[in-house]
Amino acid sequence: MTDTTFRKIVKEVQGRIVDLAKKNGWMWFYNLHQKEVVESANDLLKLYPKAERKIVLISCWLHDIAHYYAKNEKEILVVKKSHHIDGAKIAGEILVKYKLNQEEMEKIKNCVLNHRNHEGYKPKTLEEKVVATADSLSHFKSIFYLTYFKFHPEHSLEVMVEIDLEKIERDWRDLGILPKSRKIAELEYKVLKKMLSGYRG
């Protein structure tokens, strides 16, 4: 993939995401999460320079693209369950016109498909691990955990705290995919755990 093709892909994907985010009310998610994932990936690429930079960054821009098609907070809870599968399909549809070679196409689609690190969708290659880790790492670099009530306004503070603490532990566990990443988030991990634990029922 040439540098020109890489820049064109990123420009198109970013533009498409921003258009969808503005249309469906997800600009807050774009600013809070999408940008942080790309920034986290750039941090990780310094620690793991053998990863293919262009593959990683394109995949980071595409990893949550299916989310932006959701019309509201209720719909996103449904979309979220299969957004990695839907996102890989959307990635293929976007990238086909750029005439990437088959290997590049599959690498990007697999990064999107396996970014959640769930059963059956575990990251295998270094690029897949960087994308999955960047996704988890980004949560420690913003107010991500504090957006819980946006999706579950009916829950109590105590419920939010317990679910957030579980999510923080899962994210910390997922950083273990690339152990060096934990150095970046160690302070935030400790502070968030301490702060939320103080509100346990």
N, C-alpha and C positions, 0 to 999 in steps of 0.2 A: 504494500500500500504506500503510495507516495504521500509526501507531506501535504500536497494540494488536496488530494482526495480526503485525507484525514480531516483537514480544516473544513472542507465542504460538508462532510458528514456531521461533524460537531455543530456547525452552524445550522444545518437543517434540523437536526434533532432538538437542539436548544430552542430554536424558533418554534418548532411544532409543540414542544412542551409548554412554552410560555403562552402560546395561543390557546391551548387547551386549558391551562391553569387560569387564565383570565376569563375564559368562557364559563368554566365550571366552578370557579371560586377556590382554586388551589394555589394561588400565588403565595399564600403564607407557607404552604408545604414546600413549594419550590425554594423559597428563601431560607426556610428553616432546615430543610433536609437535603434537597437535591444539590445545592451548592456545597454543602458540608461534605457530602459523599465524594464529590470530585476533589475537593480540597484534601480530604483524608487520604484519597488514593494517591495524590501527588506526594503527600508525606510518606506513605508506605513505599512508593516507588524509589524513594531515596534510601530506604532501608533494605529493599529487595530489588536492586537494579537489574537483575536478570529477567524480570517480568517484562513482557512486551508492552511498552508504554501506550501505544496507539490502541491496541486491543483493550487494555484496561480502561482507558479514559472514555472511549466510545461506549463500552459496556456500562460504565458508571452513569453516563448520560441516559442510557436506555433502560437501566435496571428496573425502574419503577414507572415506566411510561404508561403501563396499563392503568395505574392509579388515576391518572389525569382524565380519563374518560368517564369516571364516576361523576354523577350529577350532584351528589350530596353526601353528608357524613354517614347516612344510613346505607347508601349504595356502596360506599367504599368498604364497609365491613364484609360485604359479599364479594366484591372485586378482589379484595386482599387475599382471599383464600387461594386463588389461582393466578394472581397477577404475574408470578414468575413464568408460568406456562404461556399465558396470553402475551406477556412482554417479549418472550423469545420469538413468538410468531410475528408480532408487530415489527420486531427488529429485522427479521428476515424480509418482510415486505418493504421496509424502508431501504435496506441495504442492497437489495437485488439490482437496483439501477446503477449502482456504483461499480459493478463488475469486479467485486473483490474475488480473490481466488477462493475455492471451496474451503480450504483450511482456515483462512481468516474469517469467513462467514460463520463456520461452525464454532470457532473459538469464541466469537462474540455472542452468538446465540446461547452457547453453553454457560458463559459467564452470567448472562441474564437468568437463564434457567436455574442455575445452582446458587444464586446469590443469597438465598434464604437459609442455606445450610440445614435443611429439613430432611427427614427420613426419605430416602429415594432421590434426593436432590443435593447430595453432598459435593462441595467443590473438590476437584481432583488436581487440576493443573495449577501452577503458580498464579497464573492470571485469574483463574476462578477464585482462588483463595484471597488474592488482593482485593477483588471486587466485593466478596462476601465480608471480608474484614473491614473494608472501608465503610460499608453500610452500617455495621455495628459500631465502629469507631466514631462515626459521625454523630451517633446518639449522645455521646459524652461531650460533644463540642457545641451543643446548643441547649435550648430549653425543651428538647424533644419529650422528655418524660413528664413535663408539666402540662402537656397538651391533652392529657387523659380525659378531662371533663368535656372537651370539645366533642368527643365521640360517645362518652358515657355520662351525660349530665345527671342521670337518675341515680348514680351510685354515691355512696357515702365517701367521706374523706378516707376512712379506714380501709375501705375496699380499694380505692385508688392506690393507697400506700402499699398494700400487700401485693397488688398486681404489678405496680411499678418496681418494687423491690425484686420480684421474680424476674421481670424483664431485664433489669440491670444485671442480675446474676447470669441470665442467658447470654446477654451481650458480652459480659466479661468472659464467660466460657468460650464464646465464639471468637474472641480476640486470641484465644489460645491456638487458633488455626495458624496464625503467624505470631509467635510469642513476643517478638520485638515490639509489636504494636501496643502491648500493655504498658510499656514505658511512657507512651504518649498520653494514655488515659488514666494512669494510676491515681493521680491526685483527684481528678473529677470523680472517679469510681468511689474513692473513700469518702469524699465530701457528700456526694449524693446519698450514699448508704447511711451516713451518719445523720444527715438532715431528715431523710424520710423515716428512718427508724424512730426518730423522736416523736412521730405522729402515729405510732402503732396504737391500736385500741387496747 
